[in-house]
Amino acid sequence: MSMLVQISSLTKRYIGTSALSDITLEVPEGHIMGLLGPNGSGKT
């Protein structure tokens, strides 16, 4: 199956803070995914 989104080993750091560490994500074509979190948490 073809991947619509594929992320491998993603890391994001802000000064003194690790926001994401070694994230891997695959979303196959035809699947629906949602990202939930509180307002102001950086979902966009």
N, C-alpha and C positions, 0 to 999 in steps of 0.2 A: 504494500500500500504506500502511496506517495505521501510525504510529509508536507503539510501546509506551513507549519512553523517548526523549526528545529533549533534549539539552543543547547550548547555544550560548554560546560565549565565556566559559566558566567560568574564573575565576581565584581561587586561594586563597593567601593569604600569612600566614605566621606572623611574629612579630617578627624582622626581619632575614633571613627566608628565604622564597623563593617556592616553594611546594609544587606548584602547578599554574599554568600560564600560557596563557590563551586556548584552552581545550580545547573541542572540538566533538565530540559523539557522538550517533549515531542508531541505535536498535535497533528494527527493524521487528517487528510482531506476528508470532508464529510462529517467530522465530529464537531460538537459545540463545546466550548470551554468558557467558564466565567471566572473572574478574579474578584474576590470579595475582601473587603477590609474597611476600616473606619475612615471617615472623611479626613483628608489631609495626610493620609499614609503613603501617598505616592503611587497609586495604582496606574496612573496614566503613563 
